[in-house]
Amino acid sequence: MGVPETGQQAARELYAAATDSDGAVFEIAEDVARNLAAACDRLVEDLQRARDGGHPVTEVTGFANLPSGHALSRGFADKGRELFDTITAFQQTALLFKAAYLAAGKRFDEAEAANRAAVELVAARLEETR
């Protein structure tokens, strides 16, 4: 399935407005940027706990050992993988917004680190699905 769009484009546009001298400008106070970035970090952590906790949703059992049972198992396991892709997408979006907020607060090194973390997160998820 890949990583679905959950607001990443809007976050990228906000980042562009915070770093580009042409066109729209997005600026916020440094303390506001840090508070927003911290909220994004908490969201990423909460989503990771949701992903890591509970029942392994990609391991589906309990259907009869028949072709229809195998198909149902595969279908529900695919839904579990889609859930992981969606959680990853929301985490990526949060990191991209974190980057935009930090850039708007003129914390460019931290903003770049958040962008890098977003890319690394998706790369790790893609590696998992191989």
C-alpha positions in Angstrom: 0.0 0.0 0.0 2.8 2.5 0.8 2.4 5.5 3.0 -0.9 7.3 2.5 -1.3 11.0 2.4 -2.3 12.3 5.8 -1.3 15.9 5.5 2.3 15.6 4.5 1.8 17.9 1.5 0.4 20.7 3.8 3.3 20.3 6.2 5.8 20.5 3.3 4.1 23.7 2.0 4.3 25.2 5.5 8.0 24.3 5.7 8.5 25.9 2.3 6.8 29.1 3.6 9.0 29.1 6.7 12.2 28.7 4.7 11.6 30.6 1.4 12.1 34.3 1.1 9.8 34.4 -2.0 6.0 34.2 -1.7 4.2 33.3 1.5 6.0 33.7 4.8 5.4 31.6 7.9 7.1 32.8 11.1 6.3 32.1 14.7 8.1 32.9 18.0 10.8 30.5 19.0 9.1 29.4 22.2 5.9 28.7 20.3 7.9 26.7 17.8 9.4 24.6 20.5 6.0 24.0 22.2 4.5 22.9 18.9 7.5 20.7 18.1 7.2 19.0 21.6 3.5 18.3 20.9 4.5 16.7 17.6 7.1 14.6 19.4 4.4 13.4 21.9 2.1 12.5 19.0 4.9 10.5 17.3 5.6 8.7 20.6 1.9 8.0 21.3 1.4 6.6 17.8 4.5 4.4 18.2 3.0 3.0 21.5 -0.2 2.3 19.7 1.7 0.5 16.9 3.8 -1.5 19.3 1.2 -2.4 21.9 -1.5 -5.0 21.8 -2.3 -7.9 19.5 -0.1 -8.4 16.4 -2.6 -7.3 13.8 -0.7 -8.8 10.9 -0.8 -12.3 12.3 -4.4 -13.5 11.8 -5.5 -17.0 12.8 -8.7 -18.8 13.6 -10.1 -19.2 10.1 -10.7 -22.7 8.7 -7.9 -24.4 6.8 -9.8 -24.0 3.5 -9.2 -21.7 0.5 -11.8 -19.2 1.8 -10.2 -19.3 5.3 -6.7 -18.6 3.8 -8.2 -15.7 1.8 -9.8 -14.3 4.9 -6.6 -14.6 6.9 -4.6 -12.8 4.1 -7.3 -10.1 3.8 -7.3 -9.3 7.5 -3.5 -9.4 7.7 -3.4 -6.9 4.8 -5.7 -4.6 6.9 -3.2 -4.9 9.7 -0.4 -3.8 7.4 -2.5 -0.9 6.1 -3.0 0.1 9.8 0.8 0.2 10.2 1.2 2.2 7.0 -1.4 4.7 8.2 0.3 5.0 11.6 3.6 5.6 9.9 2.0 8.2 7.7 0.6 10.1 10.7 4.0 9.9 12.4 5.7 11.2 9.2 3.1 14.1 9.1 3.8 15.0 12.7 7.5 15.1 12.0 7.1 17.2 8.9 4.9 19.7 10.9 7.5 19.7 13.6 10.1 20.6 10.9 7.9 23.4 9.6 7.2 24.8 13.1 10.9 24.8 14.0 11.9 26.4 10.7 9.2 29.1 11.3 10.8 29.7 14.7 14.2 30.0 13.0 15.5 26.7 14.5 16.8 25.5 11.1 19.2 22.8 12.3 16.5 21.2 14.4 14.0 21.6 11.5 16.4 19.7 9.2 16.8 17.0 11.8 13.0 16.6 12.0 12.9 16.4 8.2 15.6 13.7 8.2 13.7 11.8 10.9 10.6 11.8 8.8 12.5 10.3 5.8 14.2 7.7 8.0 10.9 6.7 9.6 9.3 6.0 6.2 12.5 4.2 4.9 12.4 2.0 8.0 8.7 1.1 7.3 9.4 0.3 3.7 12.3 -1.9 4.7 10.0 -3.8 7.1 7.5 -4.5 4.3 10.1 -6.2 2.1 
